[in-house]
Amino acid sequence: MEKTLIADEEFNAVDFTTRNPRGTDFENCQFRNCSFSNVNLTNASFTECEFEACDLSSAKVTNTAFKDVSFRDCKLLGLKFESCNKFLLEFRFEGCQIDYSTFYQLKLPKTTFNRCSLNEADFSNADISGSDFSNCDLRGAVFENANLEKADFRTAENYDIDLEKNRVAKARFSQDGLKGLLSKYNLIIE
């Protein structure tokens, strides 16, 4: 099957649910107010692309490549990022809703999650060392056997991280966040 290459294009308010972007290579493209909800993006590739105010909820991202991709003010509910193509995988998220998504076993060091909702996201066995979770809501997010070394959680809230089940050396937390690190001990922190 021959792949289609689309480069240096801007897509505004395009409904990709009526198109078939499966297997398409997008390079240096901008997507604004586009809908990819429930779209099959299998084998698609996004290189140096920007998504702004797009909805990718429940999109199928099997073997989808995201290389140097930024998401701003996007809805990414229930994505299984672990099924993406892992070669050169690199994201930036700002102001996004990434609830119920999974990052299981991914290597995403130094990833930026700024002002994101990551409710019930799964970071089990992931390497997110050096990542920035500034002003993120991590209610119900799962961190188990994850590498959180040097990650910044100082302004994040609602996290519950078991220090014995994760690598946390030099991770940064605020004093206000201590409750989320000690919850398993059933302590009263005042």
FIDREN-689353 format. One record per residue: residue in three letters; x, y, z of N, C-alpha, C in turn. Coordinates in steps of 0.2 Angstrom, whole numbers, plus 2048, in hexadecimal, padded with zeros to 3 digits. Last residue first. Layout:
// residues N
ALAXYZXYZXYZ ...
END
This chain:
// residues 190
GLU7FA8589277F785F9287FB864927 ILE7F78489237FC84D9227F8854923 ILE7F68399297F283F9297F7845929 LEU7F882A91F7FB82F9247F6835923 ASN7F881E9177F282191B7F4825920 TYR80181A90E80381A9157FD81C91A LYS7FE81E9027FD8179037FE81690B SER80182C9017FA82A9027F9822904 LEU80C8338FE80C82F90580582C906 LEU80B83A8F38118358F38108318F9 GLY8018438F580083E8EF8068398EF LYS80684A9008008469017FF8418FB LEU80F8538FA81184D8FD80C8488FF GLY80B85E8F380A8588F080C8528F4 ASP8108698FA8098688FA8078618F7 GLN81D8698F781B8678FE8148658FE SER81F8638E681E8688EB81C8658F2 PHE82C8598DE82585A8E18258608E6 ARG8368528D28358588D682D8588D8 ALA8428448D383C8478D183A84D8D5 LYS84D83E8D884E8458D68488488D2 ALA84782F8D584C8328D784C8398D4 VAL83C8268D383B82D8D48418318D6 ARG8358188CD83C81B8CD83A8238CE ASN82880F8D682B8148D18328168D2 LYS82480A8E28238068DC82580A8D5 GLU8268128ED82A80B8ED8298078E6 LEU81F81D8EB82681E8EA82A8178EA ASP81081E8E281381A8E781B81A8E6 ILE80782C8E080D8298DD8108258E3 ASP7FA8348DB7FB8308E080182B8DE TYR7F58458D77F983F8D67F983B8DC ASN7EF8528D97EB84C8D97EE8458D7 GLU7F985C8CE7F585B8D47F18548D3 ALA8098658CB8048608C97FF85F8D0 THR81386D8CE80D8718CE80786C8CC ARG81E8638CF81D8698D581686C8D4 PHE8228598C881B8588CA81985E8CF ASP82E8548BD82B85A8C182485A8C2 ALA83A8478BD83384A8BB8318508BF LYS8458418C28468488C083F84B8BC GLU83D8318BF8438358C184483C8BE LEU8338298BD8318308BE8378348C0 ASN83081A8B583681E8B68348268B7 ALA82480F8BD8268148B882C8188BA ASN81D8068C48248048C18268098BC GLU80F8108C28128098C58188078C1 PHE80481B8C380B81B8C280D8158C6 VAL7F58208BD7F881A8BF80081B8BD ALA7E982D8C27EF82B8BD7F38258C1 GLY7E08328CB7DF82C8C97E48298C4 ARG7E48428C57DF83E8C97DF8378C7 LEU7ED84C8C17EF8458C07EA8408C4 ASP7EE85B8B97E98578BD7EA84F8BC CYS7FC8668B87F88608B57F485D8BB ASN8068708B97FF8718BA7FA86C8B7 SER8128678B181086D8B480986E8B4 PHE81A85B8B081385B8B18108618B4 ASP8278578A682485C8A981D85C8A9 SER83484A8A782E84D8A482B8528A9 GLY83E8438AC8408498AA83A84D8A7 SER8378338A783C8378AB83D83E8A8 ILE82E82A8A382C8318A28318368A6 ASP82C81B89E83281F8A083082789E ALA8208108A58228158A08288198A2 ASN8198078AD81F8058A982280A8A4 SER80A8108AC80E80A8AE8148088AA PHE80381B8AA80A81C8A880E8168AB ASP7F381F8A57F78198A77FE81A8A5 ALA7E782B8AB7EB8298A67F08238A9 GLU7DD8308B47DD8298B37E28278AD ASN7DF8408AE7DB83C8B27DB8348B0 LEU7E784A8A97E98438A87E683E8AC SER7E68598A27E28558A67E484E8A4 CYS7F48658A27F086089F7EC85C8A4 ARG7FD86F8A37F68718A47F286C8A1 ASN80986689A80886D89D80086E89D PHE81485B89880D85B89980B86189D THR82285788E81E85D89281785B892 THR82E84B89182884D88E825852892 LYS83A84589583A84C89483484E890 PRO83783488E83B83989383A840890 LEU82F82988B82D83088983183588E LYS82C81A88783281E888830825886 LEU81E81088D82181588882781888B GLN81780789581D80589382180A88E TYR80881089280B80A895811808891 PHE80081B89280781C88F80B816891 THR7EF81D88E7F48198917FB81A88D SER7E18288947E682688F7EB822892 TYR7D882E89D7D782789B7DC824895 ASP7DB83F8977D883A89C7D7833898 ILE7E084A8917E384388F7E183E894 GLN7DE85988C7DA85488F7DD84D88D CYS7EB86688C7E78608897E385C88E GLY7F487088E7ED87288F7E886C88C GLU8008698847FE86F8887F7870888 PHE80C85D88180585E882804864886 ARG81785687581685B87A80E85C87A PHE82084687081A84B87181B851875 GLU82783A86782984086B82284586A LEU83082C86182982F86482B835868 LEU83982585983A82D85A83383085D PHE82F81785983581A856835822856 LYS82381285D82881586282E81885F ASN81381485781A81285581F81685A CYS80781086580A81585F81181285D SER80280A86F80280686980580A863 GLU80381287A80880D87A807809873 PHE7F881B8797FE81D876803818876 LYS7E981A8777EE8148797F4816876 LEU7DE82687D7E38248787E781E87B GLY7D382C8857D48258847D882287E LEU7D383C87E7D08378837D1830881 LEU7D984887A7DC8428797DA83D87D LYS7D68588757D38538787D584C876 CYS7E18668767DE8618737DB85C877 ASP7EA8718797E287287A7DE86C876 ARG7F686B86E7F48718727EC871873 PHE80386186B7FC86186C7FA867870 SER81085D86080D861865806861865 VAL81D85285B81685485B814858861 ASP82884A858829851859822854858 LYS81F83D851826840851826847852 PHE81583185281583885481C83A855 ALA80F82484881582784A81382F84C THR80581684C80581D84A80B82084C ASN80380985080880A84C808811849 THR7F380E8547F78088537FC80984E VAL7E98178587F08198577F5814856 LYS7D981C8577DD8168567E4818854 ALA7D28278627D482685B7D982085C SER7CC82C86E7CB82586B7CD823864 SER7CD83D8697CB83886E7C983186A LEU7D28478637D58418607D283B865 ASP7CE85785E7CC8518627CE84B85F CYS7D88668607D586185C7D385B861 ALA7DF8728647D78728657D486C860 GLU7EC86E8597E987385D7E187385E PHE7FA8668557F38658567F186A85B GLU80886684A8058698507FD86884F CYS81685B84580F85E84580D86184B GLU82285484382285B84481B85E843 THR81984783C82084A83D82085183D PHE80F83A83D80E84183E815843840 SER80882D83480E83083780D837837 ALA7FE81E8357FF825833805827836 ASN7FB81183A801812835802819832 THR7EB81683E7F081083E7F5812838 LEU7E181E8427E782183F7ED81C83F ASN7D081E8417D68198407DC81D83D VAL7C782984C7CA8288467D0822846 ASN7C182D8587C08268567C382584F SER7C483D8537C18398587BF832855 PHE7CA84784C7CD84184B7CA83C850 SER7C78578477C485184B7C784B848 CYS7CF86784A7CD8618467CB85B84A ASN7D487384E7CD87284F7CB86C84A ARG7E28728447DE8768487D7875848 PHE7F186C8407EA86A8407E786E846 GLN7FF86D8357FB87083B7F486E83A CYS80E86483180786682F804869836 ASN81A85D82F81A86583081386782E GLU81385082681985382881885B829 PHE80A84182780984882781084B82A ASP80683381E80C83682180B83E821 THR7F98278207FC82D81D801830821 GLY7F381C8267F981B8227FC82181F ARG7E38248277E781E8287ED81D823 PRO7DB82E8247E28308257E682A826 ASN7CD82F81C7D182981E7D882B81E ARG7BF8398217C583881D7C883181F THR7B683B82B7B383A8247B983981F THR7BE83E8367B98388367B6837830 PHE7C484A8347C78458317C383E832 ASP7BE8598317BB8538347BF84D831 VAL7C78688337C686282F7C385C833 ALA7CA8758387C48728397C286C834 ASN7D887682E7D487A8337CD877832 PHE7E887282B7E186F82B7DD873830 GLU7F68758217F28788267EB875825 GLU80586D81C7FE86F81B7FB871821 ASP81286781A81186F81A80A871819 ALA80D85881181285C815810864814 ILE80884881080684F81080A853814 LEU80983980780D83E80B80A84580A THR80382980880283080580683480A LYS80A81980380881E808807825805 GLU80380B7FB8078117FB805816800 MET8047FA800800800800804806800 
END
